[in-house]
Amino acid sequence: MSNIVALIYDFDNTLSTRDMQEFTFIPALGMSPSEFWSSCDKISHERNMDHILAYMYLMAQKAREKGIDLSRESLRKMGSEVEFFEGVETWFKRINDFGASLGLEIRHYIISCGLKAMIEGCPIGNEFYNIFACDYLYDDNGEVIWPSVAINYTSKTQFLYRINKGVEDVGEHKKLNMYMPQSERVVPFENMIYIGDGLTDVPSMKLTRTRGGYAIGVYRNPQDASYLVKEDRVDFYVESNYREGGAMDLAMKAILNRISAKILFKELSENSYKSAMKK
């Protein structure tokens, strides 16, 4: 059994304290967050449009109107202003070290409906093994011409299979959809831990847990996503505080301890069987 463990995070309101666009981009438009997201909802309903594509369209349209640079480099600079919940910026090394003490290789992933360039440019952008998020296609002048990747709530699950099979090139579909023996898969679902804050994460939480993995729900206020508990979507439901010794820290370490124990049990069981067969 592989010793690679994937920690898979939503981004907005899971690691960051608000939607990433609300720190720099939306204020630059002279709009409030509620005005911007209401406009997205209106476009989505009136034009029968996926909500994620609607916000990407509105961002590009408003950026042109206001003369705001929406190049990849500009989005990365905007990402540098994103703020995080307490303990996030020291979380990765602590968990990596704890995993290593158990013989586990920890890989951190993002699967987000937000923008990849903003996440890449944020203060924790270099902590992730891979970032799966929405992106734009640019022309030779760096101008947005089309969405290149749009990840909505249910399509997030595709990326769990990409992590599972090690097919992380978003443009590769044939290998992703072909049968792959469990023994060849890079990260078993049993070694996946999905961390999210709400409704948009439910399909990924359900798939991860159905396949033997784990899900952690985070909240700022307990009532914000109580349905995650009522509908049994998560193994733990904890405050969005990542400091050492907090509930999130303890929950993650408990899961990692369990994964490590299962790997050890499987190895000992297989070795004892092989030893008996030789006699």
N, C-alpha and C positions, 0 to 999 in steps of 0.2 A: 504494500500500500504506500502510495506517495507520501512524502513528508512535507510537501508543499501545501500551505494553507493560504487560501485567498480571502482577504477581508475586502468586501465589496460595499462601497458607500454610495448612497445618493449624495448630492452636494448641498443644494439650497435647503436651508433650515434643518439640515442634518449635521453638517460641519460648519457651514457659514450661518450667521445669525439672521440673514435675510436673503431674498433672491439676489443673485449676483448683479443683475442689471440696476438694482436700486441704489447701489453705492455711488456710482459715477455716471452711467449712461443716462438713466431717466432724469436725474436732476439737470443734466446738461440740456435736455429737451425743454426744460421749464415746465415739466409735468410732475404731478405727484404719482407715486406708485399705483394708487387706486385708479387714477385716470388712465394710465398706460395699460394696465391689465384689463380694465373695463373695455377699452378700445379693442384689445385683442379678442375679448369674448364676443364683442359685437361683430367684428370681422369674421370670426369663426362661425357664428350662427347665420349671419346674413349671406355668406358666400359658401356655406356648407363645407368649411375648410377645417382641416386638422388644427387643433389649437396650437401645437408646437410650430407648425408652418406659419400660422397666423402671426405669432409673436416675432418669428424671424423675418417675415415680410414687413411687419410694422417697424421693426428696428431699422431695416434697410431703407424703407421709405422715409421715416422721420430723420434718419441720418443725412440723407440727400437734401431734404428740405432745410435742415439746420446747418448744413455744411460741416457735419461731424465726420471725422475720419473713422471708417469702420474696417480699416485694414487689420490683418492678423496682428501686426505689431501694436497697433493702437488698442485693440481688444486686450492684448496681454498687459498693457500699461493700466487699463481700467481694472483688470483683475488684481493688480497689485494693491488696490484699495479695499479689497474684500476683507471683512472682519469675521473672526471665528469665535466659537464658544470657548469658554475657559478650558485650558488644558490641551486643546487641539494641537498646538504647535510643538508640544513636547511629547505628544501621544505616540507618534510613529516609532521613534527610537526606543521608547520604553517597551512597547509591545514587541518590536523586533527583538530586543534583548531578552525579553521573557520567553518568546517563542524559541529563540536559539538555545536557551537553557533547557528546553524540553526536547531539543533535537528537531525543531520545526523550522522550515524556511517560510517566513511570512512575506506575502506579496499583497500590496495594497492596490486596489482598483477603484476607479470611479465609473459609475454608469449613471449619467445625468441627462436630463432634458435641457440643461443649460448649455452654455457655449464653451467648446473645448479650449479656444484660445484664451478666454478669461481664466479658466482653471489652470492652464499652463503658466500663466503669468502671476498667479496668486502666490502668497508667501509659502504655501505648502506644495506647490505644483510639482516640485522635483521628488516628492515622497512616493509618487505612484508608479507602479510597474507599467500600467497603461491607463489611459483616460479615454473612455468611450463617451462622447458627448456630441451635441449638435455642432455643425460646422458649415462654413460657406465655401463656395467655389469662387475664385477670384480670376479676373482677367489679367493681362500682362501689365496693366497699370495699377494692379492691386485693388481694383474696384469689385465690389460684390456683384456677381451676376446670377447666382443660383445657390440654393442650399445643396451642399454635397452630402451631408448626413443630417437626418432629422430623427431624433429618438423620442418616441412618445411612451406612454405609460406601459402599454402591453409589449411594445417592441423591445423594451429593456431586457426581456427574457432571452432574446436572441443572443445577447452578449454573455449571459451566463453559460450558454453552450459554447461560445467562443473560448471562454476561459477554461471550461471543462476540457475541451479538445485541443487547446493550444493553437487555435486558428484565430489569431488576433488581428490579422489584416482585414479591415472592414470590406475591402474589395474582393475578398476570396469567399465565394459561396459554394462552389462545387465540393471542396473538401469538408466544409462545415456540414453539408447535408448528406454526405456519404456516411455509411456505417463505419464506426471505429470501435474495435474491441475495448472493453473497459480497461484492460491492462495497458493500453497504449495512451489512455487519456491523461493529460498532464495534471489536472487538479480534479480529483473525485468530488462529486457533489457533497459527500460526507465531510469534505475538508473546506467547505465554503461557509462563510458567515456574512449574511447580508444585513446592512445597517441602514435604516431609513426612518422617515418621520411621519409618513401618512399614506393617504389614499393612493397616490401615484406609485407607491412601492409595493402595494398588495400583491400584484401578479408575481413579482420577483420573489417576494417573501414566501408566497405559497409554493412556487416551483422549487425553491431552494429547500424548504422544509420537507416537501413531499418526497424529494430525492435523497433525504437523509441528512441534509445540512441544517443550518441554524439561522435564526433571524432575531435581530435586536431592534426594537422600536425605541426611538428617542423622542422626548417631549420637552418643551419649554414650560408649558402648563399642563398638568395631568389630564385635563379635560379635552385638550386639543385633538388627541387621536385615541380616545378611550376605546373606540371600536376595534382597534388593533388587538386589544385584550379581549373584548367581548366576543369577537369572531375567531379567537385563538389563532391569530396570524403571527405571533412572535413567541420566542422562548423567554425573553426578558423585555421589560418595558421600563426604561430608566430615564432620568433627567439628562438633558443634552449638556452634560458637563464631563469633560474628559480628563479631569485632574487625577493624579495618582491617589489611589485609595478610595475614589468615588465609586458610585454604583456601576457606572459604565465600565470602569477599569476592572472592577471585581467580576462583573458578568463576563467580560471578554476573557479574562484569565481562567475563569471556571470552564468556559467552552474549550479553550486551548488545552487545558489539562485533560479534559475528556477526550479530545481528538488524539492527543499524545498517548493516552492510556489505551485507546482502541487500536492505534497503530502497533503499539508494543504487544498487546494481546494477540493481534493477528499474526505478527511475526513469530512470537513464541509458539503459537498454535501450529503454524505452517512448518516451523523448524522441528517441532516434536514429531509431527506426522512424517516428515522426510526421514528423520532419524529412525523411526520405527520401521519404515519401509526398507531400510538398508539392512536391518537385522534378519 
